[in-house]
Amino acid sequence: MAWKSRTRSLQVFDTELSADTVEWCPVPQWHHILACGTYQLQKGQDGAVEESATPNRIGRLYLFRFQQQGALCPPLTELQRIDTPAILDVKWCHVPVSGQPLLGMATATGELQLHLLQDTQDGLCGLDKVSSTELGPDRLALSLDWSTGRGDSSAIRVVSSDSKGCVNVLGLTETSLTALSQWKAHDFEAWIAAFSYWDTQIIYSGGDDCKLKGWDLRIGPSCPTFTSKRHSMGVCSIHSNPHREHILATGSYDEHVLLWDGRNMRRPLSESAIGGGVWRLKWHPAHDHLLLAACMHNDFHILHCQEAMEGSEGPCPILASYVLHNSLAYGADWSRVSLDSPPPASPQGSGEPSRLQPAVGGHLRIQYESPTACFDTSLEDEMGRYIPEPTPQPDPRSVAPPTPALDSPSVSCLLASCSFYDHMLHVWRWDWSPKEGGTEAGQDRTGQDQATGNTAAAAEQDQDTGNTAVAAVL
């Protein structure tokens, strides 16, 4: 038996500002709610980046509702937009707070903001800002994670990392955060910090110093429980598996995804080269072996990690790839919404978003900005369009797809992803099902047969934001 794997775009939304983070609400009854955060370095009237000691970074928080209404109706409805400081990360608390979903947001002003989802008079819902906590002066809040990944609502805490290399732990009291501890964890930017969902006294952090570290809050932050240099470049993604104890996934600018057993951090269980720089990793909310990766210069991929978690030392095979974004792949998340119906037919007259190709000829020079420095690089052509940097594509034939059991169920998933320079949010579905009589796994890597549920306008690239090929465009 072989497998048929297919991704299909459902809708594309222009966020206007550069999009870098998306999160579906994990709280029951609100699974259809999606949040998207954006980041933009403000420019002057002449189009140049404003020169100041503190650059002006602006953002916008979007709130959407997903509702399946047939093939011709876009399923995504915008409920709200809130102008904010530039957003680098958003995460929903996995359990309700005061009976409602609570969204945490890390901003470029060094704040952690909390927004409570409330019912509105028109029968819909909207976000209300309920608190804001500063991590410290002259820093950007780069990431955040909740301790509630397995649904534990006792002693709710937040961990955040920042551009000063610090890790910050805060406790939740009603709907406000109280600082519990802060320490210097990395020599440069601490791109990511995350809880072990199985033991929330354990925290992992990754930084631009190429180090992955572990911390035990019971013994204090004076010394990490381990320091790994297995990644060869900055560590920017960490996610604890909420279904499999001890399993941890990490990603880096070195274009590799590593799987770890938390009881032995000397050597990873598996190492997978997937290209592009791995900015975000997300375990599936129900299937413990499926891992979603946002790979900056190399699109979005779904990895099958079952054999690696069971002791196979080979890389994790890629089951599917979503390649319809025209720019840097940053935010990605799985939805818990059930997709029991078959994929909708292609809407009549809807065009597919074309993949922009670099134009022949000269190019413009733009500022490619990181949280801590700016410098020039060539990323736009004469028409102002983003030029993707050439990245070796991983060969899907290099890793044999998994052999499914005869009684393995089909999988249909709803996902969201966003990309930076083209400021686009995509909502898409992935179907993975047994295919009788096949000889090869039907892995979809082109995305060229996908239909969009609305106009995927190619955005003019007038941003002057970004960073190096080995530092986040944030």
N, C-alpha and C positions, 0 to 999 in steps of 0.2 A: 504493500500500500504506500502511495506517495501522498504528499500534501499539496494543497493549493493555497497559496498565500497571495493576498491582494490588498493594496491600500487604495482608498478612494477619497478624493477631496469632496467635502460637503459644502464648505463655505469659506470665503476669504474676506477678511475685514482689514481696511486700511486704518492703522492706529495713528497716523499723522506724525507722531513722534516715534523715535526708534524703540521698537519693542524688544524686551529682554527677559520677561518672566511671565509665566502663565500658571494658574492653579485652579483645578476643579475643586469644588467644596466636597469634603469627605463626610460631612454630617448627614445622616439619613434625613430624608424629606427635602434636602437641598442639594442633592447630587447634580441637579441640572444647572446649578449656578457656577459661572466661570469668572475668575478675576484675571486681569492682564495689566502688567505694569510697564511703563515706558521710561526712557532716559534720553535726555537731549542736552548737549552743551550749547548754551545760548550764544548766538552770533550777533555782531554789530550790524549796522545798516549797510556796510560795504561787503557783508558776507564773510568777514574774517572773524576768527574766534576772538572774543573779548579778552583783552589782556588785563588781568587783575590778580592780586594775591590770592583771592578766593574766587575761582571760576564760578559763573552762574549756571548751575545745572538744574534744569526744570524737568518735570515729569507729569504724567497723568495716569490715574488709576481708572480702569474701565471695569464695569460689571455687566455681565451678559446672562441671559437665560437661554437654555437649549430646549427646544421642543420640536419633535418630529411632526411635520405637517404635510408630508407628501413630497414627491420628487420636485415639484415646481416651486415650492416655498422654502426660502432660506430658513434653516432651523434656528439660527442664532439671532436673538433680539437684544439690542443694547438697552439696558435698564438705567445706567448711570455713568457719568464721567466726572472725576474729581481732579482738579489741578492740584499738584503736590510738588514738593522737591523731587528731583530725579530719583527713580525707584531702581534698586538693584536686586531686590528679592521680595517675593510675597509668599506667605505660607498660611494656610488655614489651620487653626487648632483642630485636631482630629475629633474632639468631643465638644458638645455645646457648652457655652459659658453663659450663665444667667438664662438658660433655656434657648439660646440663639447661637448661630455660628459666629466665630470671632476670627478676623483676618489680621495677621501680623505683617508689617511692611518695614523693610530696611531701606533707608534713604541716604542720599549723598550729603545730607547735612548732619550725618551721624546720629540720626534719630531712629528709634523703633516706635512706629505708630501702631495703635490698635484700633480697628474699625469693627463695629458690631453690626451684623446683618439684621435689619428690622423690617417688619411688614409695613407697607405704605397704604395710604387711604385708597389708592386706586386698585388695591388687591394684589399688587406686586410686592417688591421688596427693594431695599436700598441700604447702603452702608452709612453708618454714622460714626465719626471719629470720637472715640471715648477717652483716649489717653495718648500721651507722647512722652518718651523717655530718651534723654540724650546719653550717648555712650561716652562722650568726652569731646573736648575742643579739637578742631582741625583734623577731623577724620571722617571717613565715609563708612557707613554700616554696609558691609558687603554681602552678608548672608544671615539667615536665621533658620532655626529649627525648633519644633515643639517637642516636649518629652512625651507626648501623647500618642505616639505612632502605633501603639497596640491597643488604643482605646482606654488607657488608664487615666482616670480623671482626678486622681489624688496627687496633691503637691505638684500642680502644673508649673512647669518652668520653660523658659526660652533660653537658647544659646545663640549668640551672634558673634560674628567675626568682623574685624574692621581693618582699615587701610594702614593702621599703625602696627599691625601684627599682633593685636590683642584678641583674646577670647573673653567674652562677657557672658555671665550667667545671671539671669534675672528670674524672680519668682512672680507668679500671678496672684494678685489679691483682688477678688471680684473682677473688675475689668481694667486694672492698672498694673504696671510692672514696677517691681522694686529690685534695685541692683543688689545682688548677693556676692558676686566676686568678679574681678577683672584681673587678668595677668598677661604679661608679654609672652606670647607663645611662639612667634616666628620672627625672623630677622627682617622680613619685608612684609608685603601685604598678606594677611591671613584671608585667603579667598573663601574659605569654607569652614564651617564648624557644624557638627551634627551629634545627636545623641545616639547611643546604643539603645534601641527601643526595648531591649530585653533587660537591661540594667541601666537605668537612667542616671546612675551615679557615674557612669562611664561616658566620656565625651571624646570625640575624634576631631582633629583639626588638620587642615592642609594649607600650605602657604607657597608664596613665590620663591621661597628658599629651597624648593623641591623636596620638602620634608612632610611626611605624614606622621602625626603624633597622636598618642593616646593619653588621657588624663583621667584620674580617679578623684572625684570630688570629696571622697571620704578621707583621703590623705593629703588633700590640698594640691595646689598647682606649682609647688616649689620644684618639682621634677616630674617629667612625663613618665608614664608607665612603659612607653616604648617610643623610639624614634626610628622611622624607616626612611631610607633613601632609595627605595626600589624604583620610584618614579624618577626619571632623568630631567624633568622640567617641573614647573609649578603645578601643585596639586590643587585642583579647583572644584572637584565634585566628590562628595561622600554621601552614601545612603545606606543605612542599616536595613536589612531585610526584615519586615515585620512578621513574616511567616516562618522563617527558618532561624533558629537561635544561632548566634555566633557569626552569621554570614554578613559580610560587609562588602560593598562595591565602591571602588574609588576610580576617579578619572583625572586626567592630567593633560596639559599642553603637549606632552610627549606622544599624544595620539593613542594611548593605550588605556584599556579598561582592565583593572585588576580585581579579582575576587579573593577575599580573605576569610580565613577562619580566625575569629577574634581570640581564640585560645593559643594561637601560634602566629604571631605577626612577623616572624623572621622571614617567611617565604610565602608568597601568595599561592592560592589554590590554582589559579588560572590567570593567564595573561593574554589579552586579545588586542591585536593591532587593528583599529577600525578607522584611523585617519582623522585629520582635521582638528584635533584638539578637543578633548571631552569636557564640555562646560557643565552639563547637568546629567545626572543619572537618576532614574526613578524606577523602583520596583513596582510591578503590577499590584493593584490593591487586593487581588484575589488569587492569582496564579503565582506561586512562589518562585518559579523558574524563569519568568519573563522580565527582562530589563530593558528599559527605554533609555536611549542615549542621544543627547543633543551634541553634535560634533562640529560646531563652529563652521569650519571650511569644508565640511564633508557631510552635510545633511543630517537626517534623523534616522536612527536604526533601532530595530528590536532584536535583542539577543536572547538566545535560548541557553540557559545556564544550568540545566538539570544535571548533565553529566559532569560538569566542572564541580558542582556542589557535592557530588557523590564520589569524588576522588580522581576523576580523569584529569590529567594535567594539560590537556590540549586546550586551545582557544575555544571560546564560545562561538558557535555558528550564528550568522545573521539570518533571521527568518524573513525580514522585510525591511525595506528602506523607503522613506518618504522624501522625495527629491524635488518637490515643486516650489520650494522657497528659492528666491533669487539672491539671497544674501546670507550673512552669518547666522548660523543656527544656534539659538541661545536657549529659549524657554521651551519646555515640553512637559506634558503631564497626561496621565491616564484619567479617564472619567469612570465613575462607578455606575453611570447610566446604563441600563440594560438595552442592548440592541438585538432584539429577538427576530425582527423582520429582516428579509434579505436586503442587500444593498439597493438603493434607488436607482432607477434608470437615469441616464444622462439627460439633464434638462435640455429642451429644445433651444438651440441657438446660443447656448452658453459656451463661451470660448475657454480654452485651457490657457492658464498663464504661461507664457513663453519663457523659456530659460534664456536670460540675457547672455549674449556672447560678447567678449571683448571686441571693441571696434579696432580696425586696423588704423594705425596712425599714432599721433601724439596723445598725451594724456595731461590732465590737470594735476597740480600738487595740492593735497589737502592736509589738514592737521588730523593726525590719527592719535587720539587722546586716551591716556590711561588715567586711573584715579590719582596718580602722583606725578605724572610728567607728560610732556607733549613733544612730538617730533614729526618730521615729514615722512610720508611714504606715498607711493603711487597706487591709488585705489579707484580712480575714476577715469573714464575716457573723455573724449572731447564733448560728448553729449551729456556728461555728468552722470553716466551710468556706472554702477559698481562693477569692478572687474574682479571676479573671484580669483583668489590666488591659486595657482596650480598645485593640486594635492594628489599624490598617488592614490588611486582607488583600490581598496582592498578587493582581492579576487574572491568572489563568493565560492568558487570551486576549490579554494585552498583549504576549506573546512567542510567536511561532509555534513549535510544536514542531519538532524537526529532522526532515528528510526522510531516512528510512533508505535505505540501499542495498538492492537486491533480495536480495542474498545475506547481509544482516546476520543474525547469530545471535541467538537468544533469550538472555535473561539471567535467571537465578534466583539470588537472593542471600539470605543469612542475615545479619540485623543484630540489634544490641542497643541499647537506649536507656534512659535513666533520667531521672526528674524529681524535683524537690526537695521541695516542700511535701507532696506525697502519698506520698513515699518509695516510689516504684514503679520496678521494673526490668521492662522489656518485651523479650521476644525475638520477632522477627517476620521475615517473609520478603517479598521484593519480586520479582515476576515481570514481565518486560518482554519482550513477544514480538510478532512480526508478526501482524496481524489482517487476513485476507483480506476484501475487499469493503467495508471501512470507509471512511468519509469524514473522520473526525476521529481524532486521536490519543486513545487511551483513557486519559487522565490521571486517576488516582485521587486525589481531594483530600478525600474525606469520611471514609473509613475506617468507614463505618456498616455495611458488609456483612462486616466481618471477624469471625472467630470466635476466641475465646480458649481456650487449652489448660488453664486452671485458673481459679480464682476471682480476679477483679480487684476486690478489696475496696476500697471507697472509704474512704480513711484519714481519721480525724479530724485536723483541722489544729490541733495544739497546740504547734507549734514557734514559738519566738520568735527565729527567725534570718532573715537576709536582708540586703538593702542597697537602695540607691536603684534607680530604674528605669534608671539608667545606670551601675550598678556591680554586680559579681557578687554573687549571694546566697551568700556564702562566709565 
